[in-house]
Amino acid sequence: MQDFLMFNSFITPALLLLLYYVGALIIPIFSWFILLWIKKRYFSSISNRIKNEIRKNTTFLQRFTFLVAFIFCFLCMELFWRVMFEFFIAYFDMHDALMKLK
């Protein structure tokens, strides 16, 4: 308990794992539902017209290319999220290793 009160021990690595999974799993799902709700609530007629215009004015290949680009960007975002948290956890692991040398 004294290590915790004197900041010799951190709770952040455990908290980082929780925040990582919240960010990687829950935030994209929650964002998708918020998007659907906003679209239905405020832009229902406009979104239907836009969807019909996109289907009419684009080819299947263009829509498929957009979908592949979206999936690629999403995976890059998830990879960046993972690397960022690995950096934070490594930082706290270095701190723990340096405290053991003391």
N, C-alpha and C positions, 0 to 999 in steps of 0.2 A: 504494500500500500504506500509505503514511503517513497519507493521509486516512482510510482505514479504521481504522487503529490509534488515531487521535486523535478518532474519532467525528465527523469532518466529512462522511463518507459513510456512508450506512446501507444495510444489506442487507435491511431490512424490506420495502420495496415489492415486491421480487421474491418474498420469502417470503409476503407477503400474498396475492399472486396464487395461489400454490400452495395456501395455506390456504382461499382462497375456493372454488376448484374442488373441493377435498376436502370442504368443508362443503356445497356446493351439489349435488354429484353423488353422492359416495360415502357420506356419512353417511345420507341417506334410504334408499338401497338396503341398506346394512348394517343399519340399524335394522329394516327390513322383514324381513330374514332372521332377525335375532335374535328379533323378535316371533313369527315362525312357529315357531322352534325352542323358545322358552319355552312357547308354546301347546301344541305337540305333546308336549313333555317332561313338563310339569307339569299342564296343564289340558285334556287331550284329551277326557275325558268331559264335563267341565263346559262346555267351549266348544261341543261339539256340541249339548248341551241348550240352551244360550243361543241358538245359531244357530237351532235349530228353534223356540224360543219367539218369537224376534224375527220370523221368517217367518210364524208363525201369528198373532201379535198386532199386526202392523203392516201397513199398506197399501203398495202399490207407491209411491204418491206420498210417503209418509213416508220410506221407504228412499231414494228418489231425492233428496228434500230434504236428507237427512242426507249423502248422497254429494256433492251440490253444495256444501253448507256445508263439508265436509271439504276438497274441492278448493280452495275459496276460501281457507280458512285456510292450506292448504299453500302456495298462491301468494303470500299475504301474508307468510308466513314467509320464502319465498325472496326476495321483494322487500326485506324488512327486512334480510336477510343481505347482499344486494347493496349497499344504501344504507350500511350500516355499514362495509363494506369500502371503498366509494367515499370515505367520510369519512376513513378512515385513510390512504388513498393520497393524498387531497388535502392532508392535514396534512403528509405527508412531501414532497409537491411544493412546498408553501409554504416548508418548511424549505430545500429546494434553491434556490428562487428567492431567498430571503433570503441564503443563503450566497454566491450570485453577486453580490449587491449589495455585499458586504463588501469 
